[in-house]
Amino acid sequence: MANLFGSALTLAVFGQSHAPAIGCTIEGLPAGYTVDEEQLQRFLDRRAPGNNPTATARKEADKPEILCGIANGVTCGAPLTAIIRNTNTRSHDYDELRRIPRPGHADYPAYVRYGGHNDIAGGGQFSGRLTAPICIAGGIAKQILEKLGIHVIAHAQRIACVDDTPLDPMAYRSEQEHAILSNALPCIDGRAATLMQENILAARSEGDSVGGIVECAAYGPVPAGIGEPMFGGIENRIAQMAFGIPAVKGVEFGAGFGSADLKGSENNDPYGMRDSRVTTLSNNAGGCAGGMTTGAPIVWRMAVKPTPSIARPQQSVDLSSGSNAELAVRGRHDPCIVPRAVPVSEAVCAFVLLDALLQDGAVPRVLGEA
């Protein structure tokens, strides 16, 4: 099913943008792990709307209500279900879109697939609002991974042609994570964050939007050999889940598309011994080879398109009259999705990695088991 993802650890996402609630059910969480709900809330706050002048004005608390799956503050082995109530909806802003689909959005293909019965308000099930339940699942996975010494962090690498300092591809640097969480936008370089914000606000003032690139990395004791060849590879799983984020149009690992311009002698990651273990001396592969982890940090990026809902007039069609029409989208929309997509990329990476570790037996089903 389209809203179900995972193998040993599975995630089912449900709801629509303007439905009473959105949420998720997670099955396969290892038992005995404490879930810090305040830490989870802080993680969700990074994705939540209305917390930055570069984001939509829609204000939502994004407070998760965990209905089951936790007993006495720890995971208990039962499926975990959580919901987030939608409280600040303005569905009338979307009335015109029932007959005039937005360019760049799923309005028209959804109209065709569901015979016009699709929920158009807020984008329905095609809205980026559905990434909030992904962040619930990924935020819990991040907490479990952190207890295993694995850190998953991401930043806005590029917005509106402004580049941030890249993540270290070889080792976790706490100062980079601190900067990402401290700057006006989730960037390592404060000057880049300021310039990105200026460019986003300039696009908003023109009734337009901008896109960018999110870079994400998983650091720590990720053992080599986790994953599968062919269609079950680590890259495959991360890419599949990342493309569940509505605005994502491309995914790459390590040197990515840049490796096409390198020679084998430049692109290969040499091996060496460090602290009596095999390690790679560079990380052009992004921590993955043959679908399996190499032991190096997993480094990947996703390209995020400009927000399709813009105030500038665009060419569309009137489905009721069968004629051409012009559309200027009303309502509250992000002039740039990239900053709020940063924690979603962390959620995706953490969930996929925990799923793979559980599947390969690298994480016990019960905390404390050998």
Residue, then its C-alpha position, 0 to 999 in steps of 0.5 A: m500500500a502507498n502509505l505503508f513503508g518498512s520491513a522489520l520496522t514498518l510505518a503507516v501514515f494516515g490523514q489529510s492536511h485539513a482532516p481532524a487529525i493526521g498520524c502514524t502507526i509504527e510496528g516493530l519498535p524494539a522494546g525497553y527504550t525510553v521515549d523522551e516526549e519533550q525531545l520529540q516535541r522539540f524535533l517536531d517543532r523544527r518542522a512545524p509551520g509558522n515558526n519562521p518568517t520564511a514559512t507559511a503563516r499557518k500555525e499548528a502546535d504539531k503536538p503528538e498524542i501517543l495513543c498506544g505503544i508506550a508503557n511507563g515511558v518506554t516502548c513496550g513491544a506493541p504497535l505505537t500509534a500517534i496523532i496530531r490534531n489539525t487546528n488551524t485550517r482554512s479550507h475555503d482558500y481551496d474552493e477554486l482549486r476544485r475546478i482549476p488545478r494548481p500547476g506543479h501540484a498533484d491536483y490534476p492527476a489526483y482529480v483524474r485518479y479519484g474521479g474528482h472525489n479527492d480532498i483538495a483542501g490543503g492538498g489532502q493526502f498529497s500535502g507536505r503536512l503528512t511529513a509531520p507523522i514521518c517526523i514522529a516515527g523518525g524522531i523516535a528512531k533518532q532517539i533509539l539510534e542516539k542511545l546506540g551512539i549514532h547521530v543523524i543530522a542535516h542542514a540546508q546545503r543550498i537555497a536560491c543559489v546560496d551554498d552552505t558549508p558541507l557536512d564533514p563526510m568522515a566524522y561527526r562534528s558537534e559544532q556543526e550540529h550546534a550551528i545548524l540548530s542555532n542559526a536563523l535557518p538550519c545552516i552551518d554558516g551563519r552568513a549563508a543562513t542570513l543570505m538564504q533568508e533574504n532571498i526567500l523573503a525577496a521571492r515571497s514579496e514577488g509572489d514567488s518561491v525558491g527551492g534548494i538542496v538538503e544534505c543529511a548524514a548518519y554518523g557513528p558505529v554503523p557496522a559495515g555490511i548492513g543492507e542488501p544488494m540489488f533492490g533492497g539496498i540502503e540507498n534504495r530504501i532511503a531514496q524510496m522514503a525520501f520520495g514520499i516527501p512531496a517536494v523531493k525531485g532528486v536524491e544522491f549519495g556521496a559524490g553523487f552526480g559529480s562522480a560522473d566527472l571523476k576518474g576511477s582513481e579519484n572516485n574510489d575510496p581507498y581502505g586503510m587500518r585505523d584502531s585495528r579496524v578497516t576503514t575508508l580513507s575518503n567517502n565519495a560513496g556516501g557510506c554505501a557500496g553494493g547496497m550495503t554500508t561501508g562503515a563510513p558515515i552515510v551521506w546523502r542529499m535531496a533536491v527540493k523543488p520550489t513551492p508550487s503554490i505561488a501568488r503569481p498568475q499561472q496558466s491552468v485550465d477550468l475543468s468544469s468548462g473545459s477552457n483555459a484559465e489563469l490561477a493565482v493561488r490564495g492562502r498560506h504557503d511556504p515561499c521555500i520548503v527547504p528549511r522545514a524539510v531538513p528535519v524530515s530528511e533526518a527522520v527518513c534517514a533514522f527510520v530507514l537505518l533503524d529498520a535495516l539494523l533491526q532486520d540484520g539483527a544488529v539491534p536487539r528486539v529487547l533492550g539489554e538482550a545479547 
